[in-house]
């Protein structure tokens, strides 16, 4: 899944090898996985990490000893600093965002400044500097948003798609990648359940709840693949499995008591990555969907290699045909490093 070059005749439009890359906000686990993959499996001329957290940059410097890697302290709210960092950059992966749903609701102007105004700064600085390819990371919460974080990411998505109208004759293209929860990432339910299983009880919001899941490695490879395949203006959506929150709890703590606590404010029962209203714009490929731009005022790739999805199509975690059961969830957890803990003898604490 998500190999470097996609099978099925999809044309590689842009080459990562030999390019200079800047990533915003990626000093966490995902950013580390991205940088490791880029430096070991590709041959970039330079990789620049642009973020405002100097401690995380220092920690990342200790992990990677590579002359091609650079660290630039800055904030996407600061357009002038962005412009300085983007000098001679070919590719930008924009991941900087304020993501915590309750914090966004309590501090509404802050996610607007980072997620929307910061997106505008990235777009304008990339256009001014002649960056060739820009991929912005989105979220399922941007599809029919019900909280402020999702609303700001929807606006960001719209901005990056529309930005292709302003590139003119220069070879600058913008696209978006949208995917669901990253298994085991900081703030996800997996490490939370893993810790809570020691108490013998797991809190379940709603037993009907479903979620999409993607691993760090799959997410990284999908982003890199999207850079190579993008025409400009697309929203790339990977085909990934979904699970019920109930099966996830059973996989992690099979003997734990389950407490039904109810859906939290700003949370959905199911995740949607391709809404029904976008079906007429969506084509399907072997490993992913492409939502084409609604208003392509620029030269638009037609994705002739894709198959139009049927009328009324909706890519949602509750109707996703790729559903993981308890044993498949455990296998996925072993894959990302929970193998020892999954020993049923050692798990008997629950």
C-alpha positions as CSV (number, residue, x, y, z in Angstrom):
1,X,0.0,0.0,0.0
2,X,1.3,3.4,-1.0
3,X,4.5,2.2,-2.6
4,X,6.8,4.9,-4.0
5,X,5.5,4.5,-7.5
6,X,1.9,3.6,-7.8
7,X,0.9,0.5,-9.9
8,X,-1.9,0.9,-12.4
9,X,-0.4,3.3,-14.8
10,X,-0.7,6.6,-12.9
11,X,1.8,9.1,-14.2
12,X,4.5,10.5,-12.0
13,X,4.3,14.3,-12.7
14,X,7.0,15.6,-10.4
15,X,10.2,14.1,-9.1
16,X,11.2,14.5,-5.4
17,X,14.8,13.4,-6.0
18,X,17.1,16.4,-6.3
19,X,14.6,18.8,-4.9
20,X,14.8,21.0,-1.8
21,X,12.0,20.5,0.7
22,X,10.6,22.6,3.5
23,X,8.1,21.1,6.1
24,X,6.1,23.3,8.5
25,X,5.3,22.2,12.0
26,X,6.7,18.6,11.7
27,X,8.8,18.1,14.8
28,X,6.5,15.4,16.2
29,X,6.4,11.7,15.5
30,X,4.9,12.2,12.1
31,X,7.6,14.7,11.1
32,X,10.3,12.4,12.3
33,X,9.0,9.5,10.2
34,X,8.6,11.8,7.2
35,X,12.2,13.1,7.4
36,X,13.6,9.6,7.9
37,X,11.8,8.3,4.8
38,X,12.8,11.3,2.7
39,X,16.5,11.1,3.7
40,X,16.8,7.3,3.3
41,X,14.6,6.5,0.3
42,X,14.9,9.7,-1.8
43,X,17.8,11.9,-2.6
44,X,16.7,15.5,-1.8
45,X,19.3,18.3,-2.0
46,X,18.0,19.8,1.2
47,X,15.3,19.3,3.9
48,X,14.3,22.3,6.0
49,X,12.2,22.0,9.2
50,X,10.3,25.2,9.9
51,X,8.6,25.3,13.3
52,X,8.4,27.5,16.4
53,X,9.4,24.8,19.0
54,X,13.1,25.1,19.5
55,X,13.2,22.2,22.0
56,X,11.7,19.7,19.5
57,X,14.0,20.9,16.8
58,X,17.0,20.3,19.1
59,X,15.6,16.8,19.9
60,X,15.2,16.1,16.2
61,X,18.8,17.2,15.6
62,X,20.0,14.6,18.0
63,X,18.2,11.9,16.0
64,X,19.3,12.8,12.5
65,X,22.9,13.5,11.6
66,X,22.6,14.5,8.0
67,X,24.2,17.4,6.2
68,X,21.1,17.8,4.0
69,X,18.9,18.6,7.1
70,X,18.4,22.2,8.2
71,X,16.3,23.7,11.1
72,X,14.6,27.1,10.9
73,X,12.8,28.6,13.9
74,X,9.7,30.5,12.8
75,X,5.9,30.7,12.8
76,X,3.6,30.5,9.8
77,X,1.9,33.6,11.2
78,X,5.1,35.5,10.3
79,X,5.0,35.9,6.5
80,X,8.4,37.7,6.4
81,X,10.1,34.8,8.2
82,X,8.4,32.3,6.0
83,X,9.6,34.1,2.9
84,X,13.2,34.0,4.2
85,X,13.0,30.3,4.9
86,X,11.5,29.5,1.4
87,X,14.4,30.8,-0.6
88,X,15.4,28.2,-3.2
89,X,12.8,25.7,-1.9
90,X,11.1,23.4,-4.5
91,X,8.6,21.6,-2.3
92,X,6.6,22.6,0.7
93,X,4.7,20.2,3.0
94,X,2.4,22.3,5.2
95,X,1.5,20.6,8.4
96,X,1.6,23.4,11.0
97,X,-1.8,23.8,12.7
98,X,-3.5,24.2,16.0
99,X,-5.5,20.9,16.2
100,X,-6.9,20.5,19.7
101,X,-10.7,20.7,19.4
102,X,-11.6,22.0,22.9
103,X,-8.7,24.4,22.9
104,X,-9.8,25.8,19.6
105,X,-13.3,26.4,20.9
106,X,-12.0,28.2,24.0
107,X,-9.4,30.2,22.1
108,X,-11.2,30.7,18.8
109,X,-9.0,33.5,17.4
110,X,-5.8,31.4,17.8
111,X,-6.7,28.6,15.3
112,X,-8.0,31.2,12.9
113,X,-4.6,33.0,13.0
114,X,-2.6,29.8,12.5
115,X,-4.8,27.6,10.4
116,X,-6.3,30.2,8.1
117,X,-4.1,33.3,8.2
118,X,-1.0,31.0,8.4
119,X,-2.3,29.2,5.3
120,X,-2.6,32.5,3.5
121,X,1.0,33.3,4.5
122,X,2.3,30.0,3.2
123,X,0.4,30.4,-0.1
124,X,1.6,34.0,-0.7
125,X,5.2,33.3,0.3
126,X,5.3,30.2,-1.9
127,X,4.0,32.2,-4.9
128,X,6.5,35.0,-4.3
129,X,9.4,32.5,-4.0
130,X,8.3,30.4,-7.0
131,X,8.0,27.1,-5.0
132,X,7.0,24.4,-7.4
133,X,4.9,22.0,-5.4
134,X,2.9,22.7,-2.2
135,X,1.0,20.0,-0.3
136,X,-1.2,21.0,2.7
137,X,-2.2,18.4,5.2
138,X,-5.9,18.4,6.0
139,X,-8.2,16.3,8.2
140,X,-11.5,14.4,8.0
141,X,-12.9,17.1,10.3
142,X,-12.8,19.5,7.4
143,X,-15.5,17.5,5.6
144,X,-18.8,18.9,6.9
145,X,-17.2,20.5,10.0
146,X,-19.0,20.7,13.3
147,X,-16.2,22.3,15.3
148,X,-14.0,25.3,14.8
149,X,-10.9,23.3,14.1
150,X,-12.6,21.5,11.3
151,X,-14.0,24.8,10.0
152,X,-10.6,26.4,9.9
153,X,-9.2,23.4,8.0
154,X,-12.0,23.6,5.5
155,X,-11.2,27.2,4.8
156,X,-7.5,26.3,4.6
157,X,-8.3,23.5,2.1
158,X,-10.3,26.0,0.0
159,X,-7.5,28.5,0.1
160,X,-4.9,25.9,-1.1
161,X,-7.1,24.7,-3.9
162,X,-7.9,28.2,-5.1
163,X,-4.3,29.3,-4.9
164,X,-3.6,27.5,-8.2
165,X,-5.5,30.4,-9.9
166,X,-2.7,32.8,-8.9
167,X,0.3,31.0,-10.1
168,X,-0.1,32.3,-13.6
169,X,2.7,31.1,-16.0
170,X,5.0,29.9,-13.2
171,X,5.2,26.2,-12.4
172,X,3.6,26.5,-8.9
173,X,0.9,24.0,-7.9
174,X,-1.0,23.5,-4.7
175,X,-2.9,20.4,-3.5
176,X,-4.3,18.9,-0.3
177,X,-4.0,15.5,1.4
178,X,-6.9,14.5,3.7
179,X,-6.8,11.4,5.9
180,X,-8.1,10.1,9.3
181,X,-6.5,9.2,12.6
182,X,-2.9,8.2,12.8
183,X,-2.6,5.0,14.8
184,X,-0.7,5.5,18.0
185,X,0.1,9.2,17.4
186,X,0.3,11.7,20.2
187,X,-3.2,12.6,21.4
188,X,-4.9,9.6,19.7
189,X,-7.1,7.2,21.5
190,X,-4.7,4.2,21.2
191,X,-2.1,5.4,23.8
192,X,-4.9,6.7,26.0
193,X,-6.6,3.2,26.0
194,X,-3.2,1.6,26.5
195,X,-2.7,3.6,29.7
196,X,-6.3,3.2,30.9
197,X,-6.3,-0.6,30.6
198,X,-4.1,-0.7,33.7
199,X,-7.1,0.5,35.7
200,X,-9.3,-2.3,34.4
201,X,-11.8,0.1,32.8
202,X,-12.0,1.8,29.4
203,X,-14.2,4.8,28.7
204,X,-16.2,4.5,25.5
205,X,-17.9,7.5,24.0
206,X,-20.5,5.5,22.0
207,X,-20.3,1.8,21.0
208,X,-21.5,2.7,17.5
209,X,-18.7,5.1,16.8
210,X,-16.3,4.4,13.9
211,X,-13.0,5.9,12.9
212,X,-10.6,5.7,9.9
213,X,-7.0,4.6,10.8
214,X,-3.7,5.1,9.0
215,X,-0.2,4.3,10.3
216,X,2.7,6.8,10.4
217,X,4.5,5.0,7.6
218,X,1.3,4.9,5.4
219,X,0.7,8.6,6.0
220,X,4.2,9.6,5.1
221,X,4.2,7.5,1.9
222,X,0.8,8.9,0.9
223,X,2.0,12.4,1.2
224,X,5.2,11.7,-0.8
225,X,3.2,9.9,-3.5
226,X,0.7,12.8,-3.7
227,X,3.6,15.2,-4.3
228,X,4.8,13.2,-7.2
229,X,1.3,12.7,-8.7
230,X,-0.4,16.1,-8.1
231,X,-1.6,18.2,-11.0
232,X,-2.8,21.1,-8.9
233,X,-6.1,21.7,-7.0
234,X,-6.8,18.1,-5.9
235,X,-7.7,16.8,-2.5
236,X,-6.1,13.3,-2.2
237,X,-7.9,10.8,0.1
238,X,-6.3,7.4,0.8
239,X,-8.2,4.2,1.0
240,X,-7.6,3.1,4.5
241,X,-9.4,0.8,7.0
242,X,-11.9,1.8,9.7
243,X,-12.8,0.3,13.0
244,X,-15.5,0.6,15.6
245,X,-14.4,2.2,18.9
246,X,-15.9,-0.9,20.6
247,X,-13.6,-3.3,18.6
248,X,-10.6,-1.1,19.3
249,X,-11.3,-1.3,23.1
250,X,-11.8,-5.1,22.9
251,X,-8.5,-5.4,21.1
252,X,-6.5,-3.4,23.6
253,X,-8.3,-4.4,26.8
254,X,-10.3,-7.6,26.2
255,X,-11.1,-8.1,29.9
256,X,-11.7,-4.5,30.8
257,X,-15.0,-3.1,31.9
258,X,-16.4,-0.6,29.4
259,X,-17.8,2.7,30.6
260,X,-20.2,4.5,28.1
261,X,-19.4,8.2,28.6
262,X,-21.2,9.7,25.6
263,X,-19.9,11.7,22.6
264,X,-17.8,14.7,23.5
265,X,-18.7,18.2,22.3
266,X,-17.4,18.8,18.8
267,X,-17.1,15.1,18.0
268,X,-18.9,13.1,15.3
269,X,-20.3,9.6,15.5
270,X,-18.6,8.7,12.2
271,X,-15.9,10.2,10.1
272,X,-16.4,11.3,6.5
273,X,-13.5,12.0,4.1
274,X,-15.5,12.3,0.8
275,X,-18.9,13.9,1.4
276,X,-21.8,13.0,-0.9
277,X,-21.9,16.5,-2.4
278,X,-18.3,16.0,-3.7
279,X,-19.1,12.7,-5.4
280,X,-19.6,14.3,-8.8
281,X,-16.0,15.7,-8.5
282,X,-14.4,12.5,-7.3
283,X,-12.5,9.8,-9.2
284,X,-11.3,6.5,-7.7
285,X,-7.9,4.9,-8.3
286,X,-6.5,1.7,-6.9
287,X,-5.3,3.1,-3.5
288,X,-6.9,6.5,-3.2
289,X,-9.6,8.9,-4.3
290,X,-9.1,12.3,-5.9
291,X,-11.6,15.1,-5.3
292,X,-11.1,17.4,-8.3
293,X,-11.4,21.2,-7.9
294,X,-14.9,22.6,-8.3
295,X,-13.7,25.8,-10.0
296,X,-10.6,25.0,-12.1
297,X,-9.8,28.4,-13.4
298,X,-6.3,27.2,-14.2
299,X,-5.0,24.4,-16.4
300,X,-6.4,21.3,-14.7
301,X,-5.2,17.7,-15.0
302,X,-8.2,15.6,-15.8
303,X,-7.2,12.4,-14.0
304,X,-8.2,10.3,-17.0
305,X,-6.7,7.3,-15.2
306,X,-9.4,7.5,-12.5
307,X,-12.9,6.1,-12.5
308,X,-15.8,8.4,-11.6
309,X,-17.5,7.3,-8.4
310,X,-21.2,6.6,-8.5
311,X,-23.8,9.2,-7.9
312,X,-24.4,9.7,-4.2
313,X,-21.1,8.2,-3.2
314,X,-19.9,8.9,0.3
315,X,-16.6,7.7,1.8
316,X,-17.5,7.3,5.5
317,X,-16.0,5.3,8.3
318,X,-19.3,3.5,9.0
319,X,-20.0,2.4,5.5
320,X,-16.3,1.7,4.6
321,X,-16.1,-1.8,3.2
322,X,-12.5,-2.2,4.6
323,X,-13.4,-2.8,8.3
324,X,-10.9,-4.2,10.8
325,X,-11.9,-6.8,13.4
326,X,-10.4,-7.3,16.8
327,X,-7.6,-9.6,15.6
328,X,-6.8,-7.4,12.7
329,X,-6.6,-4.4,15.0
330,X,-4.2,-6.3,17.3
331,X,-2.0,-7.1,14.3
332,X,-1.9,-3.4,13.3
333,X,-0.9,-2.5,16.9
334,X,1.9,-5.1,16.8
335,X,3.1,-3.5,13.5
336,X,3.5,-0.1,15.2
337,X,5.4,-1.4,18.3
338,X,2.8,-2.7,20.8
339,X,3.9,-6.3,20.3
340,X,5.2,-7.1,23.8
341,X,2.3,-5.6,25.6
342,X,-0.1,-7.6,23.5
343,X,1.0,-10.8,25.2
344,X,-2.2,-12.2,26.8
345,X,-0.3,-13.1,30.0
346,X,1.1,-9.7,30.4
347,X,-2.2,-8.1,29.5
348,X,-4.0,-10.0,32.3
349,X,-4.0,-6.8,34.4
350,X,-7.3,-6.0,32.7
